[in-house]
Amino acid sequence: AADPNDDVALHNLAALYFGSGRVNEAVRLFRRRAAANADTSSAHYHLALAYQKAGQLPQAVQSFRQAFQIDPTATDAGLRLGLIAARQGRLPQALQEWRAY
């Protein structure tokens, strides 16, 4: 039997849920993975993607910021922060996000 705490298995299952449209399950598993890997940028980044797909934008923004804070080279997180702001019609905020990253 697979170890339910195996990071790779957890990520792969969450990604499978994400890709198949089972976003709530993906969020739940990516959240669990981010909690277990609090110092891993990619764990927060993937959680942010799931939050964004689920329409939970405040949580997505928070997780993208965590990903970037852990790894300042994770510029895709900054790009996505700007995209969220732009889609919300907050163009000055979008430009500020893009310039910061």
CORWO-V716775 format. One line per field, one symbol per residue. ss: DSSP state (a for helix, b for strand, c for the rest). burial: b if it has 24 or more other C-alpha atoms within 12 Angstrom, else e. A space follows every 10 residues. Layout:
# CORWO-V716775
ss->???
burial->???
This chain:
# CORWO-V716775
ss->ccccccaaaa aaaaaaaaac ccaaaaaaaa aaaaaacccc aaaaaaaaaa aaacccaaaa aaaaaaaaaa ccccaaaaaa aaaaaaaccc aaaaaaaaaa c
burial->eeeeeeeeeb bebbbeebee eebbbbbbbb bbbbeebeeb bbbbbbbbbb bbbeeebebb bbbbbbbbbe eeebbbbbbb bbbbbeeeee eeeeeebeee e
